[in-house]
Amino acid sequence: MARPIRETPVLKGEDAFNFEMRRLEVENMSKEQRAENLRKVEEGYARAKSYINFHW
């Protein structure tokens, strides 16, 4: 049986401020910046995947 999902906590104070600042940074990214971030994530994923061996 699945566990119940806990409620999402409300951010307050400095945590709320930091969250909002990071949210605004992401919204202001250009298409080139988004593409570069995606490329970096995909490279990291490929590198991590190369270290893992699955034995089914």
mmCIF file of the N, C-alpha and C atoms, coordinates in Angstrom:
data_MODEL
# 
_entry.id   MODEL 
# 
loop_
_atom_site.group_PDB 
_atom_site.id 
_atom_site.type_symbol 
_atom_site.label_atom_id 
_atom_site.label_alt_id 
_atom_site.label_comp_id 
_atom_site.label_asym_id 
_atom_site.label_entity_id 
_atom_site.label_seq_id 
_atom_site.pdbx_PDB_ins_code 
_atom_site.Cartn_x 
_atom_site.Cartn_y 
_atom_site.Cartn_z 
_atom_site.occupancy 
_atom_site.B_iso_or_equiv 
_atom_site.pdbx_formal_charge 
_atom_site.auth_seq_id 
_atom_site.auth_comp_id 
_atom_site.auth_asym_id 
_atom_site.auth_atom_id 
_atom_site.pdbx_PDB_model_num 
ATOM 1   N N  . MET A 1 1  ? 0.848  -1.176 0.000   1.00 0.00 ? 1  MET A N  1 
ATOM 2   C CA . MET A 1 1  ? 0.000  0.000  0.000   1.00 0.00 ? 1  MET A CA 1 
ATOM 3   C C  . MET A 1 1  ? 0.897  1.243  0.000   1.00 0.00 ? 1  MET A C  1 
ATOM 4   N N  . ALA A 1 2  ? 0.535  2.233  -0.752  1.00 0.00 ? 2  ALA A N  1 
ATOM 5   C CA . ALA A 1 2  ? 1.340  3.447  -0.879  1.00 0.00 ? 2  ALA A CA 1 
ATOM 6   C C  . ALA A 1 2  ? 1.234  4.308  0.372   1.00 0.00 ? 2  ALA A C  1 
ATOM 7   N N  . ARG A 1 3  ? 2.307  5.025  0.637   1.00 0.00 ? 3  ARG A N  1 
ATOM 8   C CA . ARG A 1 3  ? 2.299  5.957  1.754   1.00 0.00 ? 3  ARG A CA 1 
ATOM 9   C C  . ARG A 1 3  ? 1.590  7.243  1.338   1.00 0.00 ? 3  ARG A C  1 
ATOM 10  N N  . PRO A 1 4  ? 0.939  7.909  2.276   1.00 0.00 ? 4  PRO A N  1 
ATOM 11  C CA . PRO A 1 4  ? 0.298  9.180  1.931   1.00 0.00 ? 4  PRO A CA 1 
ATOM 12  C C  . PRO A 1 4  ? 1.355  10.248 1.636   1.00 0.00 ? 4  PRO A C  1 
ATOM 13  N N  . ILE A 1 5  ? 1.017  11.154 0.758   1.00 0.00 ? 5  ILE A N  1 
ATOM 14  C CA . ILE A 1 5  ? 1.923  12.240 0.400   1.00 0.00 ? 5  ILE A CA 1 
ATOM 15  C C  . ILE A 1 5  ? 1.757  13.366 1.408   1.00 0.00 ? 5  ILE A C  1 
ATOM 16  N N  . ARG A 1 6  ? 2.894  13.830 1.944   1.00 0.00 ? 6  ARG A N  1 
ATOM 17  C CA . ARG A 1 6  ? 2.842  14.917 2.917   1.00 0.00 ? 6  ARG A CA 1 
ATOM 18  C C  . ARG A 1 6  ? 2.552  16.241 2.217   1.00 0.00 ? 6  ARG A C  1 
ATOM 19  N N  . GLU A 1 7  ? 2.006  17.170 2.968   1.00 0.00 ? 7  GLU A N  1 
ATOM 20  C CA . GLU A 1 7  ? 1.729  18.495 2.429   1.00 0.00 ? 7  GLU A CA 1 
ATOM 21  C C  . GLU A 1 7  ? 3.042  19.210 2.134   1.00 0.00 ? 7  GLU A C  1 
ATOM 22  N N  . THR A 1 8  ? 3.020  20.062 1.125   1.00 0.00 ? 8  THR A N  1 
ATOM 23  C CA . THR A 1 8  ? 4.188  20.862 0.790   1.00 0.00 ? 8  THR A CA 1 
ATOM 24  C C  . THR A 1 8  ? 4.329  21.967 1.829   1.00 0.00 ? 8  THR A C  1 
ATOM 25  N N  . PRO A 1 9  ? 5.516  22.103 2.428   1.00 0.00 ? 9  PRO A N  1 
ATOM 26  C CA . PRO A 1 9  ? 5.674  23.140 3.448   1.00 0.00 ? 9  PRO A CA 1 
ATOM 27  C C  . PRO A 1 9  ? 5.635  24.540 2.835   1.00 0.00 ? 9  PRO A C  1 
ATOM 28  N N  . VAL A 1 10 ? 5.197  25.494 3.619   1.00 0.00 ? 10 VAL A N  1 
ATOM 29  C CA . VAL A 1 10 ? 5.156  26.891 3.186   1.00 0.00 ? 10 VAL A CA 1 
ATOM 30  C C  . VAL A 1 10 ? 6.528  27.496 3.459   1.00 0.00 ? 10 VAL A C  1 
ATOM 31  N N  . LEU A 1 11 ? 7.107  28.132 2.437   1.00 0.00 ? 11 LEU A N  1 
ATOM 32  C CA . LEU A 1 11 ? 8.403  28.774 2.614   1.00 0.00 ? 11 LEU A CA 1 
ATOM 33  C C  . LEU A 1 11 ? 8.218  30.124 3.282   1.00 0.00 ? 11 LEU A C  1 
ATOM 34  N N  . LYS A 1 12 ? 9.101  30.419 4.218   1.00 0.00 ? 12 LYS A N  1 
ATOM 35  C CA . LYS A 1 12 ? 9.022  31.684 4.945   1.00 0.00 ? 12 LYS A CA 1 
ATOM 36  C C  . LYS A 1 12 ? 10.409 32.295 5.051   1.00 0.00 ? 12 LYS A C  1 
ATOM 37  N N  . GLY A 1 13 ? 10.452 33.591 5.211   1.00 0.00 ? 13 GLY A N  1 
ATOM 38  C CA . GLY A 1 13 ? 11.698 34.297 5.470   1.00 0.00 ? 13 GLY A CA 1 
ATOM 39  C C  . GLY A 1 13 ? 12.706 34.177 4.343   1.00 0.00 ? 13 GLY A C  1 
ATOM 40  N N  . GLU A 1 14 ? 13.946 33.883 4.726   1.00 0.00 ? 14 GLU A N  1 
ATOM 41  C CA . GLU A 1 14 ? 15.050 33.822 3.762   1.00 0.00 ? 14 GLU A CA 1 
ATOM 42  C C  . GLU A 1 14 ? 14.843 32.724 2.722   1.00 0.00 ? 14 GLU A C  1 
ATOM 43  N N  . ASP A 1 15 ? 14.267 31.593 3.130   1.00 0.00 ? 15 ASP A N  1 
ATOM 44  C CA . ASP A 1 15 ? 13.996 30.514 2.174   1.00 0.00 ? 15 ASP A CA 1 
ATOM 45  C C  . ASP A 1 15 ? 13.036 30.979 1.083   1.00 0.00 ? 15 ASP A C  1 
ATOM 46  N N  . ALA A 1 16 ? 12.006 31.707 1.463   1.00 0.00 ? 16 ALA A N  1 
ATOM 47  C CA . ALA A 1 16 ? 11.041 32.218 0.487   1.00 0.00 ? 16 ALA A CA 1 
ATOM 48  C C  . ALA A 1 16 ? 11.704 33.225 -0.441  1.00 0.00 ? 16 ALA A C  1 
ATOM 49  N N  . PHE A 1 17 ? 12.534 34.093 0.106   1.00 0.00 ? 17 PHE A N  1 
ATOM 50  C CA . PHE A 1 17 ? 13.236 35.092 -0.695  1.00 0.00 ? 17 PHE A CA 1 
ATOM 51  C C  . PHE A 1 17 ? 14.157 34.415 -1.703  1.00 0.00 ? 17 PHE A C  1 
ATOM 52  N N  . ASN A 1 18 ? 14.951 33.433 -1.247  1.00 0.00 ? 18 ASN A N  1 
ATOM 53  C CA . ASN A 1 18 ? 15.869 32.723 -2.146  1.00 0.00 ? 18 ASN A CA 1 
ATOM 54  C C  . ASN A 1 18 ? 15.114 31.984 -3.248  1.00 0.00 ? 18 ASN A C  1 
ATOM 55  N N  . PHE A 1 19 ? 14.005 31.363 -2.899  1.00 0.00 ? 19 PHE A N  1 
ATOM 56  C CA . PHE A 1 19 ? 13.201 30.655 -3.893  1.00 0.00 ? 19 PHE A CA 1 
ATOM 57  C C  . PHE A 1 19 ? 12.715 31.614 -4.969  1.00 0.00 ? 19 PHE A C  1 
ATOM 58  N N  . GLU A 1 20 ? 12.206 32.761 -4.554  1.00 0.00 ? 20 GLU A N  1 
ATOM 59  C CA . GLU A 1 20 ? 11.688 33.747 -5.505  1.00 0.00 ? 20 GLU A CA 1 
ATOM 60  C C  . GLU A 1 20 ? 12.802 34.286 -6.402  1.00 0.00 ? 20 GLU A C  1 
ATOM 61  N N  . MET A 1 21 ? 13.974 34.539 -5.848  1.00 0.00 ? 21 MET A N  1 
ATOM 62  C CA . MET A 1 21 ? 15.091 35.051 -6.651  1.00 0.00 ? 21 MET A CA 1 
ATOM 63  C C  . MET A 1 21 ? 15.516 34.021 -7.695  1.00 0.00 ? 21 MET A C  1 
ATOM 64  N N  . ARG A 1 22 ? 15.592 32.758 -7.305  1.00 0.00 ? 22 ARG A N  1 
ATOM 65  C CA . ARG A 1 22 ? 15.967 31.707 -8.265  1.00 0.00 ? 22 ARG A CA 1 
ATOM 66  C C  . ARG A 1 22 ? 14.894 31.540 -9.335  1.00 0.00 ? 22 ARG A C  1 
ATOM 67  N N  . ARG A 1 23 ? 13.639 31.671 -8.943  1.00 0.00 ? 23 ARG A N  1 
ATOM 68  C CA . ARG A 1 23 ? 12.549 31.563 -9.915  1.00 0.00 ? 23 ARG A CA 1 
ATOM 69  C C  . ARG A 1 23 ? 12.652 32.671 -10.959 1.00 0.00 ? 23 ARG A C  1 
ATOM 70  N N  . LEU A 1 24 ? 12.943 33.869 -10.529 1.00 0.00 ? 24 LEU A N  1 
ATOM 71  C CA . LEU A 1 24 ? 13.071 34.991 -11.453 1.00 0.00 ? 24 LEU A CA 1 
ATOM 72  C C  . LEU A 1 24 ? 14.273 34.829 -12.378 1.00 0.00 ? 24 LEU A C  1 
ATOM 73  N N  . GLU A 1 25 ? 15.368 34.270 -11.853 1.00 0.00 ? 25 GLU A N  1 
ATOM 74  C CA . GLU A 1 25 ? 16.554 34.031 -12.686 1.00 0.00 ? 25 GLU A CA 1 
ATOM 75  C C  . GLU A 1 25 ? 16.225 33.084 -13.828 1.00 0.00 ? 25 GLU A C  1 
ATOM 76  N N  . VAL A 1 26 ? 15.489 32.039 -13.541 1.00 0.00 ? 26 VAL A N  1 
ATOM 77  C CA . VAL A 1 26 ? 15.143 31.052 -14.563 1.00 0.00 ? 26 VAL A CA 1 
ATOM 78  C C  . VAL A 1 26 ? 14.221 31.675 -15.609 1.00 0.00 ? 26 VAL A C  1 
ATOM 79  N N  . GLU A 1 27 ? 13.279 32.501 -15.185 1.00 0.00 ? 27 GLU A N  1 
ATOM 80  C CA . GLU A 1 27 ? 12.351 33.119 -16.124 1.00 0.00 ? 27 GLU A CA 1 
ATOM 81  C C  . GLU A 1 27 ? 13.057 34.084 -17.070 1.00 0.00 ? 27 GLU A C  1 
ATOM 82  N N  . ASN A 1 28 ? 14.171 34.655 -16.643 1.00 0.00 ? 28 ASN A N  1 
ATOM 83  C CA . ASN A 1 28 ? 14.876 35.647 -17.445 1.00 0.00 ? 28 ASN A CA 1 
ATOM 84  C C  . ASN A 1 28 ? 15.956 35.044 -18.336 1.00 0.00 ? 28 ASN A C  1 
ATOM 85  N N  . MET A 1 29 ? 16.069 33.734 -18.384 1.00 0.00 ? 29 MET A N  1 
ATOM 86  C CA . MET A 1 29 ? 17.109 33.098 -19.190 1.00 0.00 ? 29 MET A CA 1 
ATOM 87  C C  . MET A 1 29 ? 16.759 33.176 -20.673 1.00 0.00 ? 29 MET A C  1 
ATOM 88  N N  . SER A 1 30 ? 17.782 33.384 -21.485 1.00 0.00 ? 30 SER A N  1 
ATOM 89  C CA . SER A 1 30 ? 17.576 33.404 -22.934 1.00 0.00 ? 30 SER A CA 1 
ATOM 90  C C  . SER A 1 30 ? 17.495 31.972 -23.454 1.00 0.00 ? 30 SER A C  1 
ATOM 91  N N  . LYS A 1 31 ? 17.073 31.818 -24.694 1.00 0.00 ? 31 LYS A N  1 
ATOM 92  C CA . LYS A 1 31 ? 17.000 30.488 -25.295 1.00 0.00 ? 31 LYS A CA 1 
ATOM 93  C C  . LYS A 1 31 ? 18.382 29.852 -25.355 1.00 0.00 ? 31 LYS A C  1 
ATOM 94  N N  . GLU A 1 32 ? 19.409 30.661 -25.595 1.00 0.00 ? 32 GLU A N  1 
ATOM 95  C CA . GLU A 1 32 ? 20.778 30.142 -25.656 1.00 0.00 ? 32 GLU A CA 1 
ATOM 96  C C  . GLU A 1 32 ? 21.220 29.620 -24.290 1.00 0.00 ? 32 GLU A C  1 
ATOM 97  N N  . GLN A 1 33 ? 20.882 30.354 -23.223 1.00 0.00 ? 33 GLN A N  1 
ATOM 98  C CA . GLN A 1 33 ? 21.242 29.917 -21.877 1.00 0.00 ? 33 GLN A CA 1 
ATOM 99  C C  . GLN A 1 33 ? 20.510 28.628 -21.519 1.00 0.00 ? 33 GLN A C  1 
ATOM 100 N N  . ARG A 1 34 ? 19.247 28.537 -21.881 1.00 0.00 ? 34 ARG A N  1 
ATOM 101 C CA . ARG A 1 34 ? 18.489 27.314 -21.607 1.00 0.00 ? 34 ARG A CA 1 
ATOM 102 C C  . ARG A 1 34 ? 19.085 26.131 -22.366 1.00 0.00 ? 34 ARG A C  1 
ATOM 103 N N  . ALA A 1 35 ? 19.461 26.365 -23.626 1.00 0.00 ? 35 ALA A N  1 
ATOM 104 C CA . ALA A 1 35 ? 20.056 25.298 -24.433 1.00 0.00 ? 35 ALA A CA 1 
ATOM 105 C C  . ALA A 1 35 ? 21.382 24.857 -23.838 1.00 0.00 ? 35 ALA A C  1 
ATOM 106 N N  . GLU A 1 36 ? 22.187 25.798 -23.356 1.00 0.00 ? 36 GLU A N  1 
ATOM 107 C CA . GLU A 1 36 ? 23.478 25.467 -22.739 1.00 0.00 ? 36 GLU A CA 1 
ATOM 108 C C  . GLU A 1 36 ? 23.263 24.661 -21.460 1.00 0.00 ? 36 GLU A C  1 
ATOM 109 N N  . ASN A 1 37 ? 22.284 25.056 -20.651 1.00 0.00 ? 37 ASN A N  1 
ATOM 110 C CA . ASN A 1 37 ? 21.981 24.300 -19.433 1.00 0.00 ? 37 ASN A CA 1 
ATOM 111 C C  . ASN A 1 37 ? 21.542 22.880 -19.768 1.00 0.00 ? 37 ASN A C  1 
ATOM 112 N N  . LEU A 1 38 ? 20.695 22.734 -20.773 1.00 0.00 ? 38 LEU A N  1 
ATOM 113 C CA . LEU A 1 38 ? 20.235 21.414 -21.182 1.00 0.00 ? 38 LEU A CA 1 
ATOM 114 C C  . LEU A 1 38 ? 21.408 20.560 -21.655 1.00 0.00 ? 38 LEU A C  1 
ATOM 115 N N  . ARG A 1 39 ? 22.314 21.160 -22.431 1.00 0.00 ? 39 ARG A N  1 
ATOM 116 C CA . ARG A 1 39 ? 23.482 20.435 -22.922 1.00 0.00 ? 39 ARG A CA 1 
ATOM 117 C C  . ARG A 1 39 ? 24.331 19.940 -21.749 1.00 0.00 ? 39 ARG A C  1 
ATOM 118 N N  . LYS A 1 40 ? 24.543 20.788 -20.736 1.00 0.00 ? 40 LYS A N  1 
ATOM 119 C CA . LYS A 1 40 ? 25.337 20.399 -19.566 1.00 0.00 ? 40 LYS A CA 1 
ATOM 120 C C  . LYS A 1 40 ? 24.667 19.262 -18.797 1.00 0.00 ? 40 LYS A C  1 
ATOM 121 N N  . VAL A 1 41 ? 23.354 19.341 -18.650 1.00 0.00 ? 41 VAL A N  1 
ATOM 122 C CA . VAL A 1 41 ? 22.623 18.285 -17.941 1.00 0.00 ? 41 VAL A CA 1 
ATOM 123 C C  . VAL A 1 41 ? 22.730 16.969 -18.699 1.00 0.00 ? 41 VAL A C  1 
ATOM 124 N N  . GLU A 1 42 ? 22.570 17.026 -20.011 1.00 0.00 ? 42 GLU A N  1 
ATOM 125 C CA . GLU A 1 42 ? 22.660 15.808 -20.817 1.00 0.00 ? 42 GLU A CA 1 
ATOM 126 C C  . GLU A 1 42 ? 24.063 15.216 -20.771 1.00 0.00 ? 42 GLU A C  1 
ATOM 127 N N  . GLU A 1 43 ? 25.104 16.057 -20.767 1.00 0.00 ? 43 GLU A N  1 
ATOM 128 C CA . GLU A 1 43 ? 26.476 15.559 -20.648 1.00 0.00 ? 43 GLU A CA 1 
ATOM 129 C C  . GLU A 1 43 ? 26.685 14.884 -19.298 1.00 0.00 ? 43 GLU A C  1 
ATOM 130 N N  . GLY A 1 44 ? 26.194 15.508 -18.236 1.00 0.00 ? 44 GLY A N  1 
ATOM 131 C CA . GLY A 1 44 ? 26.318 14.927 -16.902 1.00 0.00 ? 44 GLY A CA 1 
ATOM 132 C C  . GLY A 1 44 ? 25.583 13.604 -16.796 1.00 0.00 ? 44 GLY A C  1 
ATOM 133 N N  . TYR A 1 45 ? 24.409 13.531 -17.400 1.00 0.00 ? 45 TYR A N  1 
ATOM 134 C CA . TYR A 1 45 ? 23.636 12.294 -17.403 1.00 0.00 ? 45 TYR A CA 1 
ATOM 135 C C  . TYR A 1 45 ? 24.397 11.192 -18.133 1.00 0.00 ? 45 TYR A C  1 
ATOM 136 N N  . ALA A 1 46 ? 24.955 11.532 -19.295 1.00 0.00 ? 46 ALA A N  1 
ATOM 137 C CA . ALA A 1 46 ? 25.702 10.537 -20.072 1.00 0.00 ? 46 ALA A CA 1 
ATOM 138 C C  . ALA A 1 46 ? 26.926 10.063 -19.298 1.00 0.00 ? 46 ALA A C  1 
ATOM 139 N N  . ARG A 1 47 ? 27.607 10.985 -18.611 1.00 0.00 ? 47 ARG A N  1 
ATOM 140 C CA . ARG A 1 47 ? 28.787 10.621 -17.827 1.00 0.00 ? 47 ARG A CA 1 
ATOM 141 C C  . ARG A 1 47 ? 28.393 9.705  -16.671 1.00 0.00 ? 47 ARG A C  1 
ATOM 142 N N  . ALA A 1 48 ? 27.322 10.054 -15.963 1.00 0.00 ? 48 ALA A N  1 
ATOM 143 C CA . ALA A 1 48 ? 26.869 9.229  -14.842 1.00 0.00 ? 48 ALA A CA 1 
ATOM 144 C C  . ALA A 1 48 ? 26.423 7.861  -15.330 1.00 0.00 ? 48 ALA A C  1 
ATOM 145 N N  . LYS A 1 49 ? 25.735 7.835  -16.456 1.00 0.00 ? 49 LYS A N  1 
ATOM 146 C CA . LYS A 1 49 ? 25.251 6.573  -17.011 1.00 0.00 ? 49 LYS A CA 1 
ATOM 147 C C  . LYS A 1 49 ? 26.414 5.655  -17.389 1.00 0.00 ? 49 LYS A C  1 
ATOM 148 N N  . SER A 1 50 ? 27.547 6.243  -17.804 1.00 0.00 ? 50 SER A N  1 
ATOM 149 C CA . SER A 1 50 ? 28.697 5.425  -18.192 1.00 0.00 ? 50 SER A CA 1 
ATOM 150 C C  . SER A 1 50 ? 29.330 4.726  -16.985 1.00 0.00 ? 50 SER A C  1 
ATOM 151 N N  . TYR A 1 51 ? 29.106 5.253  -15.775 1.00 0.00 ? 51 TYR A N  1 
ATOM 152 C CA . TYR A 1 51 ? 29.669 4.649  -14.568 1.00 0.00 ? 51 TYR A CA 1 
ATOM 153 C C  . TYR A 1 51 ? 28.801 3.528  -14.015 1.00 0.00 ? 51 TYR A C  1 
ATOM 154 N N  . ILE A 1 52 ? 27.571 3.442  -14.470 1.00 0.00 ? 52 ILE A N  1 
ATOM 155 C CA . ILE A 1 52 ? 26.608 2.504  -13.898 1.00 0.00 ? 52 ILE A CA 1 
ATOM 156 C C  . ILE A 1 52 ? 26.417 1.322  -14.836 1.00 0.00 ? 52 ILE A C  1 
ATOM 157 N N  . ASN A 1 53 ? 26.525 0.135  -14.284 1.00 0.00 ? 53 ASN A N  1 
ATOM 158 C CA . ASN A 1 53 ? 26.275 -1.086 -15.052 1.00 0.00 ? 53 ASN A CA 1 
ATOM 159 C C  . ASN A 1 53 ? 25.039 -1.767 -14.485 1.00 0.00 ? 53 ASN A C  1 
ATOM 160 N N  . PHE A 1 54 ? 24.058 -1.954 -15.324 1.00 0.00 ? 54 PHE A N  1 
ATOM 161 C CA . PHE A 1 54 ? 22.849 -2.647 -14.909 1.00 0.00 ? 54 PHE A CA 1 
ATOM 162 C C  . PHE A 1 54 ? 22.951 -4.110 -15.319 1.00 0.00 ? 54 PHE A C  1 
ATOM 163 N N  . HIS A 1 55 ? 22.684 -4.984 -14.390 1.00 0.00 ? 55 HIS A N  1 
ATOM 164 C CA . HIS A 1 55 ? 22.699 -6.424 -14.656 1.00 0.00 ? 55 HIS A CA 1 
ATOM 165 C C  . HIS A 1 55 ? 21.296 -6.957 -14.398 1.00 0.00 ? 55 HIS A C  1 
ATOM 166 N N  . TRP A 1 56 ? 20.564 -7.166 -15.472 1.00 0.00 ? 56 TRP A N  1 
ATOM 167 C CA . TRP A 1 56 ? 19.186 -7.612 -15.345 1.00 0.00 ? 56 TRP A CA 1 
ATOM 168 C C  . TRP A 1 56 ? 19.125 -9.094 -15.345 1.00 0.00 ? 56 TRP A C  1 
# 
